[in-house]
Amino acid sequence: MDEAQKDSPTVQDNYAVGLEYTLVIDGEVYEQTEENQWLYFIQGGEQIIPGLESQLYGMRLGERREIKVNPEEGYGEYDEDAVGCVPRSELPGDIPVEKGAYLQMRDKDGEVLDAYIEDYDGENLSLNFNHPLAGKELFFLVKVADLRPATEEEIEHGHVHV
């Protein structure tokens, strides 16, 4: 850490953070930020997965870190019971039916549920309500690319104004 980093503020609650990252899953790059297109969020605002947010505390501007996030602190464990079969006839006709397609549905209480089509045999769809990254260990290579106190307006709005 150079002298400038020692005197810089650290990632803490109610700070606007610009994060440069690469997400690696099963040894493959799954997603990464583009140059100067960082992920912005307010630290402590539960805007990113808990396992990543908790490990960013104390980092300084320009600092890099490798972060491992277990499923329970990421997108949850994979739940076999969250996969079910639905007859095609029970879904609106305009819904595209192809493997991997995402659907939003409402349960009997009106809650919005996200699902993706795992399989389709012509009559029935196998719908998976797990997050696509459920059960996965996530490996992040991160760099704090931007860091400053969030404004009152940003905190009130719940997002960073870039």
N, C-alpha and C positions, 0 to 999 in steps of 0.2 A: 504494500500500500504506500503510495507516495504521500508527500506532505499535504498536498491539496485535498486528497481523500480524507486524511485524518481530521481535518477541520470541517468537512462537509457534513450536512445533516444526515441522519439515518432514516431508513424506512420505519415509519411509526404511524399509529392511527391518525386518520384525517390528513394524510399526506397524499398528494396526487403523484402517482408512480407511472412512469413510462417504462415498460419492460420489453426488452429485446429477448426473444426466447426461441429455442428449438425444442420440440417435444419428440422424444424417441420412445417407441413402443415396440417391444419384441425385437430390438436391435435395428429397427428401421425408422427413418425420419418420417413422422406422421404429419407434422405441421411445423411451420416456422414463420416468424415475422419477416417481412420484407424490409429492406433498408429504409430507415426513418419512418416506418409504418408500425410503430410500437403498439403494444397492448397497453391502454391507459385504464386506470381504475383508482378508486380511493381505498387506500389501505385500511383494513378494519371494517369495510363496508360489506363484506361477504359477497363481493362481486366476482371473485374467482374461487376456484376450489379450495377448501380449507387447508389441505396439506401443502399447497403451494404458498398460500397467503401466510401461514404460520411460520414458514421457514425464510420468509423475506425480511422479517423484523430485524433491524440492526444493520442491514446492508447499506452501503454508501453509494453515492453517485459514481458510476463507472465500475463498480465492483461486479465481479463475475462469480458464479457459484453453480455447482452441480447439485440438483435437488431430486431426491427420489421420493415419490408419493405412492403409498400403498393404496389398494382399492378402497378401503374404508375411509380414507381421507381424500379420495378423488371422486370417482363416479359410483362408488359403492360396489359391494360384492355382486357377482352375477347370481340372479335369482331364477332358478328353473321354473318356479311357479308363476313367473311373469311372462311366460310364453303360453299362448293359447290358440285354439283353432276357432275360426269364425267362418260361417258359410258366406260365400260371395253375395248371396241374395240379401243378406242383412246390411250390406253397405250401399250407399248411394251409387248409382250407375256411373257417375262422372269421375269416380275415383280411379286413377290409373293403377292397374294391377300388374306390378312387376317386382321381381325380387329386389330388395334393397330400398324400395320407395318408402318415404316417410309419410305417416298419417297423423293427423290430430283428431282425437275422438273425445267425447265427453262420457263420463261414467254416469251412473244413475243419480248421483248427487250434483251433477253439473260441472265437476272438476275436469279440466283439460288434461288428457293423457296423450303423451307422444309414444308412437310405436313405429316400427318398421316391419315391412313384409319380409319374413324370413324364407317363406316358401309359398307356392301356389300350385295346386294340382288341377285347376280348371273349375273346381266347385268350392273348395275351401282354402282359406288363407291361414297360414301360420303367422300370427302376429307376435312380435317380441316387444315388450314394454320396458325392457332393460335399456339403459343408456348404451350406445354402441361401445363405449369404453369401460363398461362395468366389468369388474373382475381383473382389470389390467393394472400392472405396475407401470407408473408413468415416470419417465426420466426427463427432467428439464435441464437444459443448459441455459442459464439466465444471465442477463446483464442489466443492471439498473441504468437505463439510458437517460432518464429524466426524473427529477425529484424536486418537489417543492411543497410547501403547505397548501392544502386545498383551500379554495376560497369558500366563504360562507354560502355563496350561491351554489357552488358545486356540491357542497355537502347537502344543502337543502334539496337540490335536484337529483342527487344520488349518482352523479357521473361527472367525469372530468370534461371541462370545456377546452378543447384543443384548438 
